[in-house]
Amino acid sequence: MTDTTFIPDYLKPALERLAAAREAHLEQARRMEDTLTAITRAEEQKAALEQDNGSDTRTWRAAFRAGGAMLTDELKAAISSEWPAGSWRRNATT
């Protein structure tokens, strides 16, 4: 008795397609995992930077949105006291 499994010729193309689809799926899953890892790392870095700077950008962003997306003098003062000049412009879209 042999240990080799006989696969009929008519199934070989389907098994080849299955193997190719499996490889493509595993590659996509790996890329997804890499993306999720990068997102998690970025969120951790953002939280660490906010903690180091002692600022919470959510506060002034909420005030900005609540004020009808108008940049008032009061809000400008709050932002400039938290961040160096001009740096809030780069980060305001995140």
For each residue, the residues with C-beta under 8 A, 3 or more apart:
1:
2:
3:
4:
5:
6:
7: 11 12 15
8: 11 12
9: 12
10: 13
11: 7 8 14 15
12: 7 8 9 15 16
13: 10 16 17
14: 11 17 18
15: 7 11 12 18 19
16: 12 13 19 20
17: 13 14 20 21
18: 14 15 21 22
19: 15 16 22 23
20: 16 17 23 24
21: 17 18 24 25
22: 18 19 25 26
23: 19 20 26 27
24: 20 21 27 28
25: 21 22 28 29
26: 22 23 29 30
27: 23 24 30 31
28: 24 25 31 32
29: 25 26 32 33
30: 26 27 33 34
31: 27 28 34 35
32: 28 29 35 36
33: 29 30 36 37
34: 30 31 37 38
35: 31 32 38 39
36: 32 33 39 40
37: 33 34 40 41
38: 34 35 41 42
39: 35 36 42 43
40: 36 37 43 44
41: 37 38 44 45
42: 38 39 45 46
43: 39 40 46 47
44: 40 41 47 48
45: 41 42 48 49
46: 42 43 49 50
47: 43 44 50 51
48: 44 45 51 52
49: 45 46 52 53
50: 46 47 53 55 56 57
51: 47 48 54
52: 48 49
53: 49 50 82 83
54: 51
55: 50 82 83
56: 50 59
57: 50 60 61 82 91
58: 61 62
59: 56 62 63 78
60: 57 63 64 75 78 79 82
61: 57 58 64 65
62: 58 59 65 66
63: 59 60 66 67 75 78
64: 60 61 67 69 70 71 75
65: 61 62 69
66: 62 63
67: 63 64 70 72 75
68:
69: 64 65
70: 64 67
71: 64 75 76
72: 67 75 76
73: 76 77
74: 77 78
75: 60 63 64 67 71 72 78 79
76: 71 72 73 79 80
77: 73 74 80 81
78: 59 60 63 74 75 81 82
79: 60 75 76 82 83 88
80: 76 77 83 85 88
81: 77 78
82: 53 55 57 60 78 79 88
83: 53 55 79 80 87 88 91
84: 87
85: 80
86: 89 90
87: 83 84 90 91
88: 79 80 82 83 91 92
89: 86 92
90: 86 87
91: 57 83 87 88 94
92: 88 89
93:
94: 91
